[in-house]
Each structure stands twice: as structure tokens, then as C-alpha cells.
């Protein structure tokens, strides 16, 4: 049962307005670094509700709202550093997916939809900013960070490179993501790994083309590619420590012409992904891929090139920040609705770049999966019932971390 006092009670008073905003964002999705309308709406809402400063164009289309507390600044006593600023982050971008729902607020933008709930994340942080600007029951500063380009584009890194934490220093940073696999209102996290590192693998296999009826006169890159696909599956099963977790998936193959049944192509391209949690495992997989790709190709008289791109690092919660976030979550929903040892996901999240710069924690907000609403599917829609809870979780984290008398950094 939710604690229907404090921030949840306050934010519930404008639940209907938050729902309207969320559905408006859903109807007008924008891809990464194209969130111009979304950024304008965010900035307008922040100004409307009295946020002290609104900064736009950070990391191209990112927005930061600055809210200063009304409580006196904490005194520096003892050896422990004092938390003076907290950053709260929400992502804004949509996905290149054709929406197949029948909601009145379904996407009006062909081929683009909010299939991951970033419309809900943005709305929840707007709700938290409205509450914090109205109450200011904290000492210090809250930075509300609305980030572009999370879906594979590294918008967090773009904001950091554009001076995010230099211009808006923070002692801690927090973010959350809706999670259909958890019941609505449940909050999950872990004191460590939350999401895997995501790497992109591109393999070009070069042979010599020829006639399918005379394969002895050619070097067939399709055959070579097939052996590489099979061989790389041995990396996790035979090279990675069984107590570690990793995935190697070849997800796309392109070669030849579907209308030319008897033409052996000159080149085949493979594309896939590697997921891991530890840098040592990541490096091991890259080395083994290099060896396998070149050795298999050479064995068949072909050649091959491997391009290994490290896209996102692993999302690793700072244990003490995760513990603190879990305590705040328990205050709002009760200890029985907080999962403190949530198993990590092999998915990836560019909030990892922020956690590499500032300690903090990443949380899952239970969303429920009524009607089969799962992330990155064409019929997904955010569960508006959890908007007040998500906004309250953002807000209460800031209030508790920036409490007076000041709590030392954990």
C-alpha cells in the first residue's frame, strides 16, 4: 500500500494534468537528438511552475532545470563531506517503431513511437520538479536533467561532454525506468550491476564471387560466415568463467541477392552485439572474437575484418546510493514492495556514463504488463497510474538526500 501522504499526496492533486502531458508526449514522439518539441514543452512546464533556472540545448536537445531549497545551507562539521546537490535524470527520446495501438493518444508521427516509456519518465520528472519548486523542503540544489538520445545514441555522454556536471555539479545522481515485468507500484534495484555493457560487432567476410554451380572456382563468404556464427557461440560457453554473465549474439547477416539463386557473393556482412558486466570479460570476448573471425576466414581461404565498438558501459549502482534509494522507496510503498536484489538485465542504458562520473543509483519502477504491454513493442503504452509514485520517488530522493540537518554522503 502506498504512503498517501507527503509528496504522493501533493502530486496526486495534479495527476490528471500529468496524465494529459504524458499522453501529449506519447502522441508527438521524437527520435534521439530531434526532441525539439519535447524540449520546448519541458522548458515551458519548468518555467510555469517556478523552477529557478531553465537551461536548454545541452547535449544538443537536453534541458536542465535548477531548483534551490528553502532550508538553510548545512554546516560543514566533521570529516564527512556534505551533499549539496543532487541530479535527477529522465530520458526523452522515442523509437523508430510503427505504433499499432488504438489509443486516442497513439503516435501521430508515422514510424516513431514511445515504445519504451520515456514519455512517462519525462512526465514523472516534471511532476517532481513542480512539487520541489512549490515546497523547497530541502537544503541545497536539485538539478532536473532531461536527456536526449538514450536509445543507442549516447545522449548522456553528449550532455556530459557539453559540460553537464561542470555547469551543474552534483554529489549524487539518480534515474529510474519503468519495468513491465514488475507489478505496478513495486520498486526494484540492486547494490551493483543493473544493466550490461553493450558493444556492437560488425564483421566483413571477404571471398571471391562465382557461380553457385561451380563453387570450386570461388571462395564462398556465405559458408565462411556460417562457420564464424557457429564458432563465436563457443566464446561464452568455453572461454568466459561460468560465474560471469555474458552474451554474444549475431543478429543480422547480409550477403548476395535474393533474386540471384546461383550467384556466390564477394562479401558477407555480419552484425551483432556483445553484453557483459565486467571490463575483464568484455576484453576477453573482444580478443576471442578477433582470433576466431580471422582464423576461421583464413582456414577457408578468405579474409575477414572485425570492427568492435564499445557503445555503452555497464550500469553499476554505487552500493550505498542503492541502499539509500531502497530506503526511500520503502518509505513510499512499504518494504514488501521493494526488491533490493533485482537481477540485472542484459539490456543496456546510457545512464551508465553518468554513473561513471557521479555516484548514484538506477531504479526500476514497476509498471505491470496488462494486455502484454512490454518494452520496445508496437502496442506498448505507459501505465499512467504510476505517474504520482514515480514523481514522488524522484522528489523524495532529493528531499532525503538534501535534508537538514545535512546527511553526510554515504
C-alpha positions as CSV (number, residue, x, y, z in Angstrom):
1,X,0.0,0.0,0.0
2,X,1.4,3.4,-1.0
3,X,2.1,6.0,1.6
4,X,-0.6,8.5,0.5
5,X,0.9,11.4,2.5
6,X,3.8,13.8,1.7
7,X,4.9,14.0,-2.0
8,X,2.5,11.3,-3.3
9,X,-0.5,13.1,-1.8
10,X,0.7,16.5,-3.1
11,X,1.5,15.2,-6.6
12,X,-1.8,13.2,-6.8
13,X,-3.6,16.6,-6.8
14,X,-2.3,17.1,-10.4
15,X,-2.3,13.5,-11.5
16,X,-4.9,14.3,-14.3
17,X,-2.6,17.1,-15.6
18,X,0.4,14.8,-15.6
19,X,-1.6,12.2,-17.5
20,X,-2.6,14.8,-20.1
21,X,1.1,15.8,-20.5
22,X,2.2,12.2,-20.8
23,X,-0.3,11.4,-23.4
24,X,0.5,14.5,-25.4
25,X,4.2,13.4,-25.4
26,X,3.1,10.0,-26.5
27,X,1.1,11.4,-29.4
28,X,4.1,13.5,-30.5
29,X,7.2,11.3,-30.2
30,X,10.6,12.4,-31.4
31,X,13.8,10.4,-32.1
32,X,17.1,11.0,-30.3
33,X,18.6,14.5,-30.8
34,X,15.4,15.5,-32.6
35,X,13.4,16.2,-29.4
36,X,12.7,19.8,-30.2
37,X,9.0,19.9,-29.4
38,X,9.6,17.8,-26.3
39,X,12.3,20.1,-25.0
40,X,10.1,23.1,-25.6
41,X,7.3,21.5,-23.6
42,X,9.6,20.6,-20.8
43,X,11.1,24.1,-20.6
44,X,7.7,25.7,-20.7
45,X,6.4,23.5,-17.8
46,X,9.5,24.1,-15.7
47,X,9.2,27.9,-16.1
48,X,5.4,27.7,-15.5
49,X,5.9,26.0,-12.1
50,X,8.6,28.4,-10.8
51,X,11.9,26.4,-11.4
52,X,14.7,28.8,-10.6
53,X,16.7,28.3,-13.8
54,X,15.9,26.5,-17.1
55,X,18.8,25.7,-19.4
56,X,18.2,24.3,-22.9
57,X,20.4,23.0,-25.7
58,X,22.7,20.9,-23.5
59,X,23.9,17.9,-25.4
60,X,22.0,19.3,-28.4
61,X,18.4,19.0,-27.2
62,X,18.8,18.4,-23.4
63,X,17.2,20.5,-20.8
64,X,18.2,21.1,-17.1
65,X,16.0,22.7,-14.5
66,X,17.7,24.1,-11.4
67,X,15.7,24.2,-8.1
68,X,17.2,25.7,-4.9
69,X,16.0,24.6,-1.5
70,X,14.5,26.9,1.1
71,X,16.2,25.3,4.1
72,X,19.5,26.9,5.4
73,X,22.7,25.5,3.9
74,X,24.2,22.7,6.0
75,X,27.1,23.5,8.2
76,X,30.4,21.8,7.5
77,X,31.0,19.7,10.6
78,X,33.2,16.7,11.0
79,X,35.2,14.9,8.3
80,X,32.3,13.7,6.2
81,X,31.6,15.7,3.0
82,X,28.1,17.1,2.9
83,X,25.7,16.6,0.0
84,X,25.0,19.9,-1.6
85,X,23.4,19.0,-5.0
86,X,21.5,16.1,-6.4
87,X,20.8,15.4,-10.1
88,X,17.6,13.6,-11.2
89,X,17.6,12.3,-14.8
90,X,14.8,11.3,-17.2
91,X,15.2,10.4,-20.9
92,X,13.0,12.0,-23.6
93,X,13.5,10.1,-26.9
94,X,11.3,7.7,-28.8
95,X,12.0,4.7,-31.0
96,X,11.7,4.1,-34.8
97,X,8.7,1.8,-34.5
98,X,5.2,1.9,-36.2
99,X,2.6,2.1,-33.4
100,X,-0.2,-0.5,-33.6
101,X,-2.3,0.5,-30.7
102,X,-5.8,2.0,-30.8
103,X,-5.3,4.6,-28.0
104,X,-6.7,8.1,-28.8
105,X,-3.2,9.3,-27.9
106,X,-1.4,6.9,-30.2
107,X,1.6,8.3,-32.2
108,X,0.7,11.0,-34.8
109,X,4.2,10.6,-36.2
110,X,4.5,7.8,-38.7
111,X,7.2,5.3,-37.9
112,X,8.0,6.8,-34.5
113,X,6.5,5.9,-31.1
114,X,7.2,6.0,-27.4
115,X,7.7,2.2,-27.1
116,X,9.9,2.4,-24.0
117,X,8.1,4.8,-21.7
118,X,10.4,7.8,-21.9
119,X,7.2,9.9,-22.2
120,X,6.3,8.6,-18.7
121,X,9.8,9.2,-17.4
122,X,9.8,12.8,-18.7
123,X,6.4,13.4,-17.1
124,X,7.4,12.0,-13.8
125,X,10.4,14.3,-13.5
126,X,8.2,17.2,-14.5
127,X,5.9,16.2,-11.7
128,X,8.8,16.0,-9.2
129,X,10.1,19.4,-10.4
130,X,6.7,21.0,-9.8
131,X,6.5,19.6,-6.3
132,X,10.1,20.5,-5.4
133,X,9.7,24.1,-6.7
134,X,6.5,24.5,-4.7
135,X,7.7,23.0,-1.4
136,X,11.5,23.5,-1.4
137,X,11.8,21.4,1.7
138,X,15.5,20.7,1.3
139,X,18.9,22.4,1.7
140,X,21.0,22.6,-1.4
141,X,20.2,22.3,-5.1
142,X,18.3,19.9,-7.3
143,X,19.2,19.6,-11.0
144,X,16.4,18.0,-13.1
145,X,18.1,16.6,-16.1
146,X,16.0,15.8,-19.2
147,X,18.3,13.8,-21.5
148,X,18.0,13.3,-25.3
149,X,19.1,10.3,-27.3
150,X,19.2,7.4,-24.9
151,X,18.2,4.8,-27.4
152,X,21.6,3.9,-28.8
153,X,22.8,7.4,-29.4
154,X,24.6,8.1,-26.1
155,X,22.8,11.3,-25.2
156,X,24.1,11.0,-21.6
157,X,27.6,11.2,-22.9
158,X,26.7,14.1,-25.2
159,X,25.4,16.1,-22.2
160,X,28.4,15.3,-20.1
161,X,30.7,16.3,-23.0
162,X,28.7,19.5,-23.2
163,X,29.6,20.3,-19.6
164,X,26.6,18.9,-17.7
165,X,28.3,18.2,-14.4
166,X,30.8,21.0,-14.8
167,X,28.0,23.5,-15.1
168,X,25.6,21.7,-12.7
169,X,27.8,19.9,-10.2
170,X,26.1,17.0,-8.3
171,X,27.2,14.8,-5.5
172,X,24.7,12.1,-6.4
173,X,22.6,11.3,-9.5
174,X,19.5,9.1,-9.7
175,X,17.4,7.7,-12.5
176,X,14.6,5.2,-13.0
177,X,13.0,3.2,-15.8
178,X,9.5,1.7,-15.9
179,X,9.6,-2.1,-15.8
180,X,6.6,-4.1,-17.0
181,X,8.0,-7.3,-15.5
182,X,7.3,-5.9,-12.0
183,X,3.8,-5.3,-10.6
184,X,2.6,-1.8,-10.8
185,X,4.0,0.2,-7.8
186,X,6.8,-2.2,-7.0
187,X,10.3,-0.6,-7.0
188,X,13.4,-2.7,-7.8
189,X,17.1,-2.2,-7.7
190,X,20.4,-3.8,-6.7
191,X,23.6,-2.6,-5.0
192,X,25.8,-3.2,-8.0
193,X,25.1,-4.3,-11.6
194,X,21.7,-3.2,-13.1
195,X,22.4,-3.4,-16.8
196,X,25.1,-4.8,-19.0
197,X,27.6,-3.1,-21.2
198,X,26.5,-3.1,-24.9
199,X,29.0,-3.5,-27.7
200,X,28.4,-3.5,-31.4
201,X,30.1,-6.1,-33.6
202,X,30.5,-5.7,-37.4
203,X,32.3,-8.5,-39.3
204,X,33.0,-8.2,-43.1
205,X,33.9,-11.6,-44.6
206,X,35.6,-11.3,-48.0
207,X,35.8,-14.1,-50.5
208,X,35.8,-14.3,-54.3
209,X,32.4,-14.5,-56.0
210,X,31.4,-17.1,-58.5
211,X,28.7,-19.4,-59.9
212,X,26.8,-21.5,-57.4
213,X,27.2,-24.4,-59.8
214,X,31.0,-24.1,-59.7
215,X,31.8,-23.4,-56.0
216,X,35.3,-24.8,-56.5
217,X,36.2,-21.8,-58.5
218,X,35.2,-19.4,-55.8
219,X,35.8,-18.7,-52.1
220,X,32.3,-18.6,-50.6
221,X,31.9,-16.0,-47.9
222,X,28.4,-17.3,-47.0
223,X,29.9,-20.6,-45.9
224,X,32.7,-18.8,-44.0
225,X,30.1,-16.5,-42.3
226,X,28.1,-19.5,-41.3
227,X,31.2,-21.1,-39.6
228,X,32.0,-17.8,-37.9
229,X,28.5,-17.6,-36.5
230,X,28.7,-21.1,-35.1
231,X,32.2,-20.7,-33.7
232,X,31.6,-17.4,-31.8
233,X,28.9,-19.2,-29.8
234,X,31.7,-21.1,-28.1
235,X,33.2,-17.9,-26.5
236,X,30.7,-17.7,-23.6
237,X,30.4,-21.4,-23.1
238,X,34.1,-22.2,-23.3
239,X,36.1,-19.1,-22.5
240,X,34.0,-17.0,-20.1
241,X,34.0,-18.0,-16.4
242,X,30.7,-19.8,-15.7
243,X,30.2,-17.5,-12.7
244,X,30.3,-14.4,-15.0
245,X,27.4,-13.4,-17.3
246,X,27.9,-12.6,-20.9
247,X,26.0,-12.8,-24.3
248,X,27.3,-12.9,-27.8
249,X,24.6,-12.6,-30.5
250,X,25.0,-12.3,-34.2
251,X,21.7,-10.7,-35.2
252,X,21.9,-9.8,-38.8
253,X,23.5,-11.3,-42.0
254,X,23.7,-9.6,-45.3
255,X,25.2,-11.1,-48.5
256,X,24.2,-11.8,-52.0
257,X,20.9,-11.1,-53.8
258,X,17.7,-12.9,-53.0
259,X,16.9,-12.8,-56.7
260,X,20.1,-14.4,-57.8
261,X,20.0,-18.0,-56.6
262,X,23.2,-19.1,-58.3
263,X,25.5,-16.2,-57.6
264,X,28.1,-16.6,-54.8
265,X,28.7,-13.0,-53.5
266,X,32.1,-11.5,-52.9
267,X,31.3,-10.2,-49.4
268,X,29.0,-11.0,-46.5
269,X,28.5,-8.7,-43.5
270,X,27.5,-9.8,-40.0
271,X,26.2,-7.5,-37.3
272,X,25.7,-8.4,-33.7
273,X,26.1,-7.4,-30.0
274,X,28.1,-8.4,-27.0
275,X,26.8,-7.9,-23.5
276,X,28.8,-8.2,-20.3
277,X,29.2,-6.7,-16.8
278,X,32.9,-6.7,-16.1
279,X,35.6,-5.0,-18.2
280,X,37.8,-8.1,-18.0
281,X,35.1,-10.2,-19.6
282,X,34.4,-7.5,-22.2
283,X,38.1,-7.5,-23.2
284,X,38.3,-11.3,-23.3
285,X,35.3,-11.5,-25.6
286,X,36.8,-8.9,-28.0
287,X,40.1,-10.8,-28.1
288,X,38.4,-14.2,-28.8
289,X,36.2,-12.7,-31.5
290,X,39.3,-11.3,-33.2
291,X,41.0,-14.7,-33.1
292,X,38.0,-16.7,-34.3
293,X,37.0,-14.3,-37.1
294,X,40.4,-14.1,-38.7
295,X,41.3,-17.8,-38.1
296,X,38.1,-19.2,-39.5
297,X,38.3,-17.0,-42.5
298,X,41.9,-17.9,-43.2
299,X,41.1,-21.6,-42.9
300,X,38.7,-21.3,-45.8
301,X,41.0,-19.1,-47.9
302,X,39.0,-16.0,-47.2
303,X,39.7,-12.9,-45.2
304,X,37.7,-11.0,-42.6
305,X,37.6,-7.7,-40.7
306,X,36.2,-7.2,-37.3
307,X,35.0,-3.8,-36.1
308,X,34.3,-3.9,-32.3
309,X,32.6,-0.7,-30.9
310,X,32.1,-0.2,-27.2
311,X,28.7,1.6,-27.2
312,X,27.5,1.7,-23.5
313,X,29.4,0.7,-20.4
314,X,27.7,-1.4,-17.7
315,X,25.2,0.4,-15.5
316,X,26.6,-0.2,-12.0
317,X,24.9,1.2,-8.9
318,X,27.0,2.6,-6.1
319,X,26.0,0.2,-3.2
320,X,25.4,2.9,-0.6
321,X,23.4,5.0,-3.0
322,X,21.3,2.0,-3.9
323,X,20.7,1.2,-0.2
324,X,19.6,4.8,0.3
325,X,17.3,4.7,-2.7
326,X,15.8,1.5,-1.4
327,X,15.1,3.0,2.0
328,X,13.3,6.0,0.3
329,X,11.3,3.6,-1.8
330,X,10.3,1.6,1.2
331,X,9.1,4.8,2.8
332,X,6.8,5.4,-0.1
333,X,5.5,1.8,-0.9
334,X,6.4,-0.3,2.1
335,X,9.3,-2.6,2.4
336,X,7.4,-5.5,0.9
337,X,7.1,-3.7,-2.4
338,X,10.8,-3.0,-2.7
339,X,13.0,-5.6,-4.4
340,X,16.5,-4.9,-3.1
341,X,18.3,-7.6,-5.1
342,X,16.8,-7.3,-8.5
343,X,18.6,-9.5,-11.0
344,X,20.5,-7.4,-13.6
345,X,19.3,-7.1,-17.2
346,X,21.4,-7.9,-20.2
347,X,19.9,-4.7,-21.8
348,X,21.9,-1.5,-21.7
349,X,21.4,2.1,-20.6
350,X,23.5,5.2,-21.2
351,X,22.8,6.4,-17.7
352,X,25.9,4.3,-17.2
353,X,28.0,7.3,-18.4
354,X,26.6,9.4,-15.7
355,X,27.3,6.8,-13.0
356,X,30.9,6.7,-14.2
357,X,31.1,10.4,-13.5
358,X,28.9,10.9,-10.4
359,X,28.0,8.2,-7.8
360,X,24.3,7.2,-7.7
361,X,21.7,4.6,-8.4
362,X,19.3,3.4,-11.2
363,X,15.9,2.0,-10.2
364,X,13.1,0.1,-11.8
365,X,9.5,1.3,-11.3
366,X,7.0,-1.5,-11.5
367,X,4.6,-0.8,-14.4
368,X,2.7,-4.1,-14.9
369,X,2.2,-5.8,-18.2
370,X,-1.6,-5.7,-18.6
371,X,-2.5,-6.5,-22.2
372,X,1.0,-7.7,-23.0
373,X,2.5,-4.2,-22.8
374,X,6.2,-4.9,-22.9
375,X,9.1,-2.5,-23.8
376,X,10.0,-1.9,-27.4
377,X,6.8,-3.5,-28.8
378,X,4.4,-1.8,-31.2
379,X,1.5,-1.9,-28.7
380,X,3.3,-0.6,-25.6
381,X,1.9,2.2,-23.6
382,X,3.0,3.7,-20.3
383,X,0.8,3.0,-17.2
384,X,-0.4,6.4,-16.1
385,X,-1.5,5.1,-12.7
386,X,2.2,5.1,-11.5
387,X,2.9,8.7,-12.5
388,X,2.4,10.1,-9.0
389,X,4.6,7.4,-7.4
390,X,7.4,7.9,-9.9
391,X,7.4,11.6,-9.4
392,X,7.2,11.2,-5.7
393,X,10.2,8.8,-5.7
394,X,12.3,11.4,-7.6
395,X,11.2,14.1,-5.3
396,X,11.6,12.2,-2.0
397,X,15.1,11.1,-3.0
398,X,16.1,14.8,-3.4
399,X,14.4,15.8,-0.1
400,X,16.0,13.0,1.9
401,X,19.5,13.4,0.4
402,X,19.4,17.2,0.9
403,X,17.8,17.0,4.4
404,X,18.7,19.4,7.2
405,X,20.5,18.7,9.4
406,X,22.5,17.5,6.5
407,X,23.2,13.9,6.0
408,X,26.8,13.0,5.1
409,X,27.5,11.4,1.7
410,X,27.3,7.7,2.0
